[in-house]
Amino acid sequence: MDVSQIRQEYTKRKLSKISVKKNAFEQFDLWLEEAITSSCHEPTAMIVSTVSPQNTPASRVVLLKGVDDGSFVFYTNYSSRKGTHLSGNASIAALFFWPELERQVNIEGRVEKCTTQQSDAYFNSRPWKSRIGAIVSPQSKIIASRTVIKKAFVLEAAKHLGETVPRPEHWGGYRLVPERIEFWQGRPSRLHDRILYTRAGDAWNIDRLAP
Ligand SMILES: Cc1cc2nc3c(=O)[nH]c(=O)nc-3n(C[C@H](O)[C@H](O)[C@H](O)COP(=O)(O)O)c2cc1C
């Protein structure tokens, strides 16, 4: 299949330095809300990229579970591949792509683990079966078959029938504290709008980037 002629002209919206919010988080909230109310598919899905101890990058999708206290929060297995990367190098990049709005947001910063209280609170809000899944899945490890994990699930579920399921230590949240957030709006003729926020103490510097 020849993909070289697939192209889309972006015409829906504009973005200017004068129209954006002074605070990058307020601007993000505005765009996230628009993504949700415009029925974008998986509006909270973000691609997060980490770096291995050998300096090789890796990316995968996770779900944003909150924007609070100057950070973007997601939950995962701390012993997973991404968790191993982040324990050696806290640098991370996150990317939202909302094609229905012809928008992307690029976030770069560092992660910190969420407090155990925050991770517990979110874990306890998850469906019971998802909590069992989090306990039994050695995320990112090679397993012999699907049967192995299904058996582990059934055995673990039997232990917690009718009970609350405690959060395993290997599972919890990360807070991405950004240094840089770029808002990208597709425009005609590939002359896209790019507005970059960089942290300046408690405030943000705002610049326009060439498309
Ligand atoms: C839409 C979508 C949402 C996902 N959400 C999460 C998530 O919130 N947390 C998570 O650990 N994995 C999530 N995953 C699975 C990850 O993409 C990935 O497969 C997993 O975290 C293992 O990644 P790793 O081996 O690089 O650590 C999601 C995948 C998709 C496609």
The ligand as an SDF file (V2000), in Angstrom:
LIG
                    3D

 31 33  0  0  0  0  0  0  0  0999 V2000
   -5.5980    2.8830   25.7800 C   0  0  0  0  0  0  0  0  0  0  0  0
   -4.5500    2.2310   26.6630 C   0  0  0  0  0  0  0  0  0  0  0  0
   -4.5030    2.5690   28.0140 C   0  0  0  0  0  0  0  0  0  0  0  0
   -3.5310    2.0040   28.8340 C   0  0  0  0  0  0  0  0  0  0  0  0
   -3.4440    2.4160   30.1330 N   0  0  0  0  0  0  0  0  0  0  0  0
   -2.4640    1.9430   30.9250 C   0  0  0  0  0  0  0  0  0  0  0  0
   -2.2670    2.4730   32.2390 C   0  0  0  0  0  0  0  0  0  0  0  0
   -2.9640    3.4100   32.6860 O   0  0  0  0  0  0  0  0  0  0  0  0
   -1.2790    1.9410   32.9980 N   0  0  0  0  0  0  0  0  0  0  0  0
   -0.4690    0.9400   32.5340 C   0  0  0  0  0  0  0  0  0  0  0  0
    0.4040    0.4940   33.2660 O   0  0  0  0  0  0  0  0  0  0  0  0
   -0.6080    0.4420   31.2850 N   0  0  0  0  0  0  0  0  0  0  0  0
   -1.5730    0.9250   30.4630 C   0  0  0  0  0  0  0  0  0  0  0  0
   -1.7090    0.4490   29.1780 N   0  0  0  0  0  0  0  0  0  0  0  0
   -0.7850   -0.6210   28.7230 C   0  0  0  0  0  0  0  0  0  0  0  0
    0.5650    0.0250   28.3490 C   0  0  0  0  0  0  0  0  0  0  0  0
    0.4660    0.6550   27.0800 O   0  0  0  0  0  0  0  0  0  0  0  0
    1.7220   -0.9860   28.3430 C   0  0  0  0  0  0  0  0  0  0  0  0
    1.4290   -2.0840   27.5120 O   0  0  0  0  0  0  0  0  0  0  0  0
    2.0440   -1.5010   29.7430 C   0  0  0  0  0  0  0  0  0  0  0  0
    1.9780   -0.4710   30.7230 O   0  0  0  0  0  0  0  0  0  0  0  0
    3.4480   -2.1240   29.7890 C   0  0  0  0  0  0  0  0  0  0  0  0
    4.3880   -1.1540   29.3710 O   0  0  0  0  0  0  0  0  0  0  0  0
    5.9670   -1.3440   29.6570 P   0  0  0  0  0  0  0  0  0  0  0  0
    6.2930   -2.7700   29.3570 O   0  0  0  0  0  0  0  0  0  0  0  0
    6.6380   -0.3980   28.7150 O   0  0  0  0  0  0  0  0  0  0  0  0
    6.1970   -0.9780   31.0980 O   0  0  0  0  0  0  0  0  0  0  0  0
   -2.6350    1.0280   28.3200 C   0  0  0  0  0  0  0  0  0  0  0  0
   -2.6970    0.7000   26.9540 C   0  0  0  0  0  0  0  0  0  0  0  0
   -3.6290    1.3010   26.1500 C   0  0  0  0  0  0  0  0  0  0  0  0
   -3.6460    0.9640   24.6750 C   0  0  0  0  0  0  0  0  0  0  0  0
  1  2  1  0
  2  3  1  0
  2 30  2  0
  3  4  2  0
  4  5  1  0
  4 28  1  0
  5  6  2  0
  6  7  1  0
  6 13  1  0
  7  8  2  0
  7  9  1  0
  9 10  1  0
 10 11  2  0
 10 12  1  0
 12 13  2  0
 13 14  1  0
 14 15  1  0
 14 28  1  0
 15 16  1  0
 16 17  1  0
 16 18  1  0
 18 19  1  0
 18 20  1  0
 20 21  1  0
 20 22  1  0
 22 23  1  0
 23 24  1  0
 24 25  2  0
 24 26  1  0
 24 27  1  0
 28 29  2  0
 29 30  1  0
 30 31  1  0
M  END
$$$$
